[in-house]
Amino acid sequence: MAAYDDLNVKRIFTVGIISVVVTAVTALAVQVLYYTMNDWQEAETAAQSDYRRQNLILSEQTAQVSEFGVDSDTGRITIPVKDAIEMMVKDKANGSSNEKKSGSDET
């Protein structure tokens, strides 16, 4: 009768190892599923994004810096940024010979 009271260690060990493997595989599968669904959701959200308001503001700003005009409140004249850059380059090229030279090495 003593032989029947012994535990089947091989079977317990096998069931334990299989349980650990199944648990690990399930955890990894759930993690992969979660991140895959998260990527799908982010892609769908990005595809449905609407930037109309931002594009409107950008077009207003672009129009504002690319037109000639006079500010009625201050009387300042406005010119397009592109023209202002060209004028600054020409002024710098013409004015480089007119710069006052200093006798010191300090900048």
ZAKOL-125708 format. One record per residue (C-alpha): x, y, z; residue number from 1; residue in three letters. Coordinates in nm, 4 decimals. Layout:
N
<r><xx>X</xx><yy>Y</yy><zz>Z</zz><nr>NUM</nr><rest>ALA</rest></r>
...
//
This chain:
107
<r><xx>0.0000</xx><yy>0.0000</yy><zz>0.0000</zz><nr>1</nr><rest>MET</rest></r>
<r><xx>0.2875</xx><yy>0.2344</yy><zz>0.0488</zz><nr>2</nr><rest>ALA</rest></r>
<r><xx>0.3465</xx><yy>0.2406</yy><zz>-0.3262</zz><nr>3</nr><rest>ALA</rest></r>
<r><xx>0.0028</xx><yy>0.3902</yy><zz>-0.3888</zz><nr>4</nr><rest>TYR</rest></r>
<r><xx>0.0502</xx><yy>0.6730</yy><zz>-0.1367</zz><nr>5</nr><rest>ASP</rest></r>
<r><xx>0.3409</xx><yy>0.8287</yy><zz>-0.3314</zz><nr>6</nr><rest>ASP</rest></r>
<r><xx>0.2722</xx><yy>1.1391</yy><zz>-0.5398</zz><nr>7</nr><rest>LEU</rest></r>
<r><xx>0.3284</xx><yy>1.1272</yy><zz>-0.9141</zz><nr>8</nr><rest>ASN</rest></r>
<r><xx>0.6094</xx><yy>1.3844</yy><zz>-0.9256</zz><nr>9</nr><rest>VAL</rest></r>
<r><xx>0.6564</xx><yy>1.3607</yy><zz>-1.3033</zz><nr>10</nr><rest>LYS</rest></r>
<r><xx>0.2943</xx><yy>1.4460</yy><zz>-1.3709</zz><nr>11</nr><rest>ARG</rest></r>
<r><xx>0.2942</xx><yy>1.7345</yy><zz>-1.1167</zz><nr>12</nr><rest>ILE</rest></r>
<r><xx>0.6146</xx><yy>1.8741</yy><zz>-1.2688</zz><nr>13</nr><rest>PHE</rest></r>
<r><xx>0.4771</xx><yy>1.8432</yy><zz>-1.6237</zz><nr>14</nr><rest>THR</rest></r>
<r><xx>0.1474</xx><yy>2.0118</yy><zz>-1.5347</zz><nr>15</nr><rest>VAL</rest></r>
<r><xx>0.3368</xx><yy>2.2902</yy><zz>-1.3544</zz><nr>16</nr><rest>GLY</rest></r>
<r><xx>0.5667</xx><yy>2.3576</yy><zz>-1.6491</zz><nr>17</nr><rest>ILE</rest></r>
<r><xx>0.2773</xx><yy>2.3520</yy><zz>-1.8954</zz><nr>18</nr><rest>ILE</rest></r>
<r><xx>0.0833</xx><yy>2.5948</yy><zz>-1.6732</zz><nr>19</nr><rest>SER</rest></r>
<r><xx>0.3768</xx><yy>2.8372</yy><zz>-1.6620</zz><nr>20</nr><rest>VAL</rest></r>
<r><xx>0.4222</xx><yy>2.8199</yy><zz>-2.0395</zz><nr>21</nr><rest>VAL</rest></r>
<r><xx>0.0507</xx><yy>2.8713</yy><zz>-2.1084</zz><nr>22</nr><rest>VAL</rest></r>
<r><xx>0.0395</xx><yy>3.1670</yy><zz>-1.8660</zz><nr>23</nr><rest>THR</rest></r>
<r><xx>0.3459</xx><yy>3.3299</yy><zz>-2.0263</zz><nr>24</nr><rest>ALA</rest></r>
<r><xx>0.2144</xx><yy>3.2801</yy><zz>-2.3798</zz><nr>25</nr><rest>VAL</rest></r>
<r><xx>-0.1249</xx><yy>3.4211</yy><zz>-2.2801</zz><nr>26</nr><rest>THR</rest></r>
<r><xx>0.0352</xx><yy>3.7284</yy><zz>-2.1194</zz><nr>27</nr><rest>ALA</rest></r>
<r><xx>0.2471</xx><yy>3.7936</yy><zz>-2.4284</zz><nr>28</nr><rest>LEU</rest></r>
<r><xx>-0.0501</xx><yy>3.7422</yy><zz>-2.6602</zz><nr>29</nr><rest>ALA</rest></r>
<r><xx>-0.2582</xx><yy>3.9908</yy><zz>-2.4610</zz><nr>30</nr><rest>VAL</rest></r>
<r><xx>0.0272</xx><yy>4.2421</yy><zz>-2.4732</zz><nr>31</nr><rest>GLN</rest></r>
<r><xx>0.0675</xx><yy>4.2038</yy><zz>-2.8503</zz><nr>32</nr><rest>VAL</rest></r>
<r><xx>-0.3076</xx><yy>4.2354</yy><zz>-2.8992</zz><nr>33</nr><rest>LEU</rest></r>
<r><xx>-0.3205</xx><yy>4.5498</yy><zz>-2.6832</zz><nr>34</nr><rest>TYR</rest></r>
<r><xx>-0.0405</xx><yy>4.7289</yy><zz>-2.8683</zz><nr>35</nr><rest>TYR</rest></r>
<r><xx>-0.1751</xx><yy>4.6250</yy><zz>-3.2082</zz><nr>36</nr><rest>THR</rest></r>
<r><xx>-0.5201</xx><yy>4.7592</yy><zz>-3.1256</zz><nr>37</nr><rest>MET</rest></r>
<r><xx>-0.3612</xx><yy>5.0752</yy><zz>-2.9839</zz><nr>38</nr><rest>ASN</rest></r>
<r><xx>-0.1717</xx><yy>5.1314</yy><zz>-3.3104</zz><nr>39</nr><rest>ASP</rest></r>
<r><xx>-0.4923</xx><yy>5.0780</yy><zz>-3.5096</zz><nr>40</nr><rest>TRP</rest></r>
<r><xx>-0.6746</xx><yy>5.3310</yy><zz>-3.2927</zz><nr>41</nr><rest>GLN</rest></r>
<r><xx>-0.3976</xx><yy>5.5891</yy><zz>-3.3262</zz><nr>42</nr><rest>GLU</rest></r>
<r><xx>-0.3891</xx><yy>5.5424</yy><zz>-3.7041</zz><nr>43</nr><rest>ALA</rest></r>
<r><xx>-0.7668</xx><yy>5.5829</yy><zz>-3.7275</zz><nr>44</nr><rest>GLU</rest></r>
<r><xx>-0.7615</xx><yy>5.8910</yy><zz>-3.5060</zz><nr>45</nr><rest>THR</rest></r>
<r><xx>-0.4811</xx><yy>6.0460</yy><zz>-3.7107</zz><nr>46</nr><rest>ALA</rest></r>
<r><xx>-0.6681</xx><yy>5.9731</yy><zz>-4.0340</zz><nr>47</nr><rest>ALA</rest></r>
<r><xx>-0.9790</xx><yy>6.1469</yy><zz>-3.9022</zz><nr>48</nr><rest>GLN</rest></r>
<r><xx>-0.7910</xx><yy>6.4509</yy><zz>-3.7688</zz><nr>49</nr><rest>SER</rest></r>
<r><xx>-0.8983</xx><yy>6.7836</yy><zz>-3.9068</zz><nr>50</nr><rest>ASP</rest></r>
<r><xx>-0.6633</xx><yy>7.0791</yy><zz>-3.9243</zz><nr>51</nr><rest>TYR</rest></r>
<r><xx>-0.8986</xx><yy>7.3340</yy><zz>-4.0780</zz><nr>52</nr><rest>ARG</rest></r>
<r><xx>-0.8662</xx><yy>7.5839</yy><zz>-3.7948</zz><nr>53</nr><rest>ARG</rest></r>
<r><xx>-0.4861</xx><yy>7.5651</yy><zz>-3.7904</zz><nr>54</nr><rest>GLN</rest></r>
<r><xx>-0.4689</xx><yy>7.5925</yy><zz>-4.1697</zz><nr>55</nr><rest>ASN</rest></r>
<r><xx>-0.6982</xx><yy>7.8973</yy><zz>-4.1615</zz><nr>56</nr><rest>LEU</rest></r>
<r><xx>-0.4768</xx><yy>8.0700</yy><zz>-3.9041</zz><nr>57</nr><rest>ILE</rest></r>
<r><xx>-0.1668</xx><yy>7.9838</yy><zz>-4.1060</zz><nr>58</nr><rest>LEU</rest></r>
<r><xx>-0.3154</xx><yy>8.1209</yy><zz>-4.4282</zz><nr>59</nr><rest>SER</rest></r>
<r><xx>-0.4189</xx><yy>8.4429</yy><zz>-4.2486</zz><nr>60</nr><rest>GLU</rest></r>
<r><xx>-0.0678</xx><yy>8.4874</yy><zz>-4.1123</zz><nr>61</nr><rest>GLN</rest></r>
<r><xx>0.0865</xx><yy>8.4162</yy><zz>-4.4522</zz><nr>62</nr><rest>THR</rest></r>
<r><xx>-0.1417</xx><yy>8.6722</yy><zz>-4.6155</zz><nr>63</nr><rest>ALA</rest></r>
<r><xx>-0.0603</xx><yy>8.9255</yy><zz>-4.3445</zz><nr>64</nr><rest>GLN</rest></r>
<r><xx>0.3168</xx><yy>8.9040</yy><zz>-4.3934</zz><nr>65</nr><rest>VAL</rest></r>
<r><xx>0.3040</xx><yy>8.8966</yy><zz>-4.7733</zz><nr>66</nr><rest>SER</rest></r>
<r><xx>0.1118</xx><yy>9.2143</yy><zz>-4.8592</zz><nr>67</nr><rest>GLU</rest></r>
<r><xx>0.1787</xx><yy>9.5853</yy><zz>-4.8776</zz><nr>68</nr><rest>PHE</rest></r>
<r><xx>-0.0230</xx><yy>9.8170</yy><zz>-4.6578</zz><nr>69</nr><rest>GLY</rest></r>
<r><xx>-0.0443</xx><yy>10.0980</yy><zz>-4.4047</zz><nr>70</nr><rest>VAL</rest></r>
<r><xx>-0.1487</xx><yy>10.0562</yy><zz>-4.0425</zz><nr>71</nr><rest>ASP</rest></r>
<r><xx>-0.4192</xx><yy>10.3198</yy><zz>-3.9883</zz><nr>72</nr><rest>SER</rest></r>
<r><xx>-0.3603</xx><yy>10.3389</yy><zz>-3.6118</zz><nr>73</nr><rest>ASP</rest></r>
<r><xx>0.0158</xx><yy>10.3904</yy><zz>-3.6108</zz><nr>74</nr><rest>THR</rest></r>
<r><xx>0.0753</xx><yy>10.5037</yy><zz>-3.9686</zz><nr>75</nr><rest>GLY</rest></r>
<r><xx>0.3415</xx><yy>10.2401</yy><zz>-4.0211</zz><nr>76</nr><rest>ARG</rest></r>
<r><xx>0.3980</xx><yy>10.1067</yy><zz>-4.3697</zz><nr>77</nr><rest>ILE</rest></r>
<r><xx>0.4132</xx><yy>9.7302</yy><zz>-4.4075</zz><nr>78</nr><rest>THR</rest></r>
<r><xx>0.5916</xx><yy>9.5423</yy><zz>-4.6819</zz><nr>79</nr><rest>ILE</rest></r>
<r><xx>0.6109</xx><yy>9.1697</yy><zz>-4.7539</zz><nr>80</nr><rest>PRO</rest></r>
<r><xx>0.8752</xx><yy>8.9792</yy><zz>-4.5630</zz><nr>81</nr><rest>VAL</rest></r>
<r><xx>1.0345</xx><yy>8.8577</yy><zz>-4.8865</zz><nr>82</nr><rest>LYS</rest></r>
<r><xx>1.0836</xx><yy>9.2159</yy><zz>-5.0062</zz><nr>83</nr><rest>ASP</rest></r>
<r><xx>1.2169</xx><yy>9.3213</yy><zz>-4.6661</zz><nr>84</nr><rest>ALA</rest></r>
<r><xx>1.4764</xx><yy>9.0444</yy><zz>-4.6743</zz><nr>85</nr><rest>ILE</rest></r>
<r><xx>1.5874</xx><yy>9.1467</yy><zz>-5.0241</zz><nr>86</nr><rest>GLU</rest></r>
<r><xx>1.6158</xx><yy>9.5104</yy><zz>-4.9141</zz><nr>87</nr><rest>MET</rest></r>
<r><xx>1.8218</xx><yy>9.4115</yy><zz>-4.6095</zz><nr>88</nr><rest>MET</rest></r>
<r><xx>2.0595</xx><yy>9.2046</yy><zz>-4.8251</zz><nr>89</nr><rest>VAL</rest></r>
<r><xx>2.1045</xx><yy>9.4898</yy><zz>-5.0731</zz><nr>90</nr><rest>LYS</rest></r>
<r><xx>2.1501</xx><yy>9.7392</yy><zz>-4.7897</zz><nr>91</nr><rest>ASP</rest></r>
<r><xx>2.4070</xx><yy>9.5155</yy><zz>-4.6214</zz><nr>92</nr><rest>LYS</rest></r>
<r><xx>2.5958</xx><yy>9.4673</yy><zz>-4.9496</zz><nr>93</nr><rest>ALA</rest></r>
<r><xx>2.6026</xx><yy>9.8419</yy><zz>-5.0190</zz><nr>94</nr><rest>ASN</rest></r>
<r><xx>2.6629</xx><yy>9.9436</yy><zz>-4.6592</zz><nr>95</nr><rest>GLY</rest></r>
<r><xx>2.9497</xx><yy>9.7063</yy><zz>-4.5841</zz><nr>96</nr><rest>SER</rest></r>
<r><xx>3.2045</xx><yy>9.9500</yy><zz>-4.7298</zz><nr>97</nr><rest>SER</rest></r>
<r><xx>3.0497</xx><yy>10.2412</yy><zz>-4.5351</zz><nr>98</nr><rest>ASN</rest></r>
<r><xx>3.0871</xx><yy>10.0775</yy><zz>-4.1955</zz><nr>99</nr><rest>GLU</rest></r>
<r><xx>3.2934</xx><yy>10.2605</yy><zz>-3.9414</zz><nr>100</nr><rest>LYS</rest></r>
<r><xx>3.6145</xx><yy>10.0746</yy><zz>-3.8672</zz><nr>101</nr><rest>LYS</rest></r>
<r><xx>3.7260</xx><yy>10.0555</yy><zz>-3.5085</zz><nr>102</nr><rest>SER</rest></r>
<r><xx>4.0896</xx><yy>10.0767</yy><zz>-3.4118</zz><nr>103</nr><rest>GLY</rest></r>
<r><xx>4.0514</xx><yy>9.8172</yy><zz>-3.1373</zz><nr>104</nr><rest>SER</rest></r>
<r><xx>4.0297</xx><yy>9.4406</yy><zz>-3.1606</zz><nr>105</nr><rest>ASP</rest></r>
<r><xx>3.7167</xx><yy>9.4307</yy><zz>-2.9456</zz><nr>106</nr><rest>GLU</rest></r>
<r><xx>3.3901</xx><yy>9.3372</yy><zz>-3.1033</zz><nr>107</nr><rest>THR</rest></r>
//
